[in-house]
Amino acid sequence: MMGSPAQPQNPLDAPRHVLVLDTSKSMLAPISGAPRKKIEVAREAVGKILEEVANQRAFFGMVVFNSTTRVLFPLSQKLPSMAEIVQNTQPTGKSAIWDALALGADLLRMGPGGPIVGNLVLVTDGWDNMSRYFRVGPELPQSPVQRGSRDLIEYMVRGDTALRLQVIGIGSGAEKDKGVDAAMMQTLLATFSDHAGQVSSNSKASYREVMTGEELYTRMINAFLDVPFEDSGQFSALSSEDLAKHAADVAQALRNTSQYGLVEHLSTAKKSDAEGAHADQAGDFDVAVAQDGNISPEMRDRFGPLGEVASAFMAKDWARAESTLQRNAAVIHPFTRSYWMARISYAKGDGAEAARYLTEAWIEAATLPAQERPRMYRRLALLHAKVGGDRQVQSLVEIFERAHAKVGDQNPSLRDHLETMFEKILDLKRTYASIRSGGAMAHETLVEEIFGLLQDARIEDTHRDPDVQAFLSFVEVALSEMR
């Protein structure tokens, strides 16, 4: 068995993934652009996925389906071996997709009768023709075997559900028996989204069509990961003394912003929506193939070439990553291109070239939609801090990003508190600078506001996530230093 590092066993402390893989007879067919069969490419992707979820210290489960469905591996941090995957994914029979999705959702259920929480990824090259227990609504064709007595969407999605459903469809259903019918699948996901809105569920769904072996491999991997920042800090593992030292360094940066220009750059991301916002560019500027649940399915559709860049980057194939960026310049936002060129240059050890591309990226960042700027500026500032050796800003952004990622969409109120806290911390540079000119009261008022947010966040973090708690302790020390 492939092991993963030791960690807390509370399922809320780690990402939760379930793969639902088609093993019907049609998966024996070759896939375009590769001399191999669809199932062979899918197995290869599963091997990489297992490496990534182990690195995430994530929970992983797997369901396979043909004419019947079965749990290949339950949700666990003890991961299977590739020999087990190959042995248990021999294609045969038809497709019971809806029954398989229900089974995958059950693996993500938080205890008997509890909510479904996590990332559910379906990989299929067809449409349901064998489900016995679930249907998807009157608008779509059902299995001729038996019209299920339960609605799949209602079964999976209710008010307390936090499910991210990703469907990867192999081939185009425009020709009979040549793959997934994208129009029908989009109707299914629209039904999912409508129902999620009706029951106030924090759940999202997306569809991706792939035609080649390379696309299938890349899309499957990207469904399970974000591209991590190099040497990202593990702040939750720091001693209280080391955490306090990082916080004191950040306080020093806030007190002396003339020497820390990146703090000023981060603050400019909060300007009004009227400044530099171009709504028609929404969705083409993201900098990574992210797990962020706030990204719409329309945005995810634009991650095709970026997925290729990310895949090459992780493989340290710098030439392929750069050529992919150049080849897809027409569909990748200039900000995104400059950011990735800077990141690739930094990874190659070329600091001067990375700095040049970063300058371009900061200029392009001003054209992004205002509501998206804070997230993009944090990504850009983190890379800039690494390139420039600015450990203070790097610490501030990294520890916030880790906490923010852990909260995700599972606790919107806590997420909002963290975002507001981060913005107000940046404001401390302004109020601190005004102390000598009579602004001491305004500075102390802001400090008290942040302390109030801090206490509210501690109350709302009911699961006591280590990364969230590390950020809150970090803020507490930094505030004490700013008084």
Summary of the structure (lengths in Angstrom):
residues: 483
radius of gyration: 23.6
end to end distance: 52.8
largest distance: 79.1
contacts: 1625
relative contact order: 0.09
helix: 54%
strand: 13%
